[in-house]
Amino acid sequence: MNSRERILTTLEHKEPDKVPIDSWIAPEVAEVIIEGLNIDNSKDPFALSKTMGNDLLYSTIGFCDGFSSVLKEERKIGENLYQDDFKIQWRKKSFKYGSYCEFAQHPLSDIKNYDNYVWPDPFVIYKDGFKLYEDLIAADGREYAILGGCACTMFEACWYLRGLENFLTDLYLNKDFAIELLDRTMEISLKISKKLVSQGVDIIWWGDDVSNERGPYINPKLFLELIKPRYAKMVDEVKKINKNVKIAFHCDGKVDWVIEDFIDIGFDILNPLQPDINDVAEIKKKYGKKLVFWGNVDTRRIMNRGSFAEVAEEVRHVIEVLSPGGGHILCTNHTVQSSERAVDNTVAYYWAANKYRNYPLNVSKLKETKKLDVYFT
């Protein structure tokens, strides 16, 4: 099987030749691996993914693109200050091993700014992004599964513009405005998604963290009233273009309260099923015939601070729990951030994945794991 066939088979809840694989790694980690493996990515931005053996190829377009602002010199508007196409401002926070970005200013934090706010045209600001997908599908669409990324789709987009506390308050005290903002962000994300589906992606990827680690961010009644019907509309709209397109949805946090609604909306793939706060085995048992799971190797502790042997055991365990019967794309739970162990553990992740991913599965625990740590240190 090639990568595309492997993904499409597991999306049908069947076992392919191997468990499909993917990973999320921070730019600083990627740079070290690219240099170490002498990968030439000057002409192919997906060269690293291909070299590592990933089965999914994708980029991101939309509100989530703001996170990369601190990597783009043309977005710099001041000392350690960057502004994206939606006028959301960001700053870079550096630490010993790398950096990350955080919000500096929300353009609609003062609601008085809304009347004069100019919504950008996604077909203009993402012209290069759509061209990247056009070229990607033409070059690799037969070999790899292509995922159209449009995460931070609606709920998160609203609070990126307004500020989290402001928007959560709006949902109760300024509901008409909150609804209008949800509609505007949905409209932009839907335009992007329909374009990507018309271009020929196999999967469209949306995402909103409507949960935190204790449960829902908002009253579930508000989710049912305001969020769920808008996502159902989006599913309906993209399915009109291609009834076979699959829908992936990202939501961090504790998600057991909302999984049945995700299924009812029409989501096919759930990412990441955060392993340290969800009963992963129970969710696989209960929903494994209705949802494909895309994840969920722990990044909080294992990938960033664990030993080689701990990473190998985590990968083995995740495959043992989620991969039987298909319906699983192995991936890190979230981004592997720069740390003392990040590069070594990324190598460990792929080593273990390739050891255990072949069907029929053989997930016997490793023996003499201490020797692995010595050998790979």
Buried (B, 14 or more C-beta within 10 A) or exposed (E): EEBBBBBBBBBEBEBBEBBBBBBBBBBBBBBBBBEEEEBEBEEBEBBBBBBBBBBBBBBBBBBBBBBBBBEEEEBBEEEEBBBBBBBBBBBBEEEEBBBBBEBBEBBBBEEEBBEEEEEEEBEEBBEEBBEBBEEBBEEBBEBBBBBBBBBBBBBBBBBBBBBBEBBBEBBEEBEEBBBBBBEBBBBBBBBBBBBBBEBBBBBBBBBBBBBEEEBBBBEBEBBEBBBBEBBBEBBEBBBEBBEEBBBBBBBBBBBBBBBEBBBEBBBBBBBBBBBEBBEBEEBBEBBBEBBBBBBBBBBBEBBBBBBBBBBBBBBBBBBBBBBBBBBBBBBBBBBBBBBEBBBBBBBBBBBBBBBBBEBEBEBEEBEEBEEBBEEBE
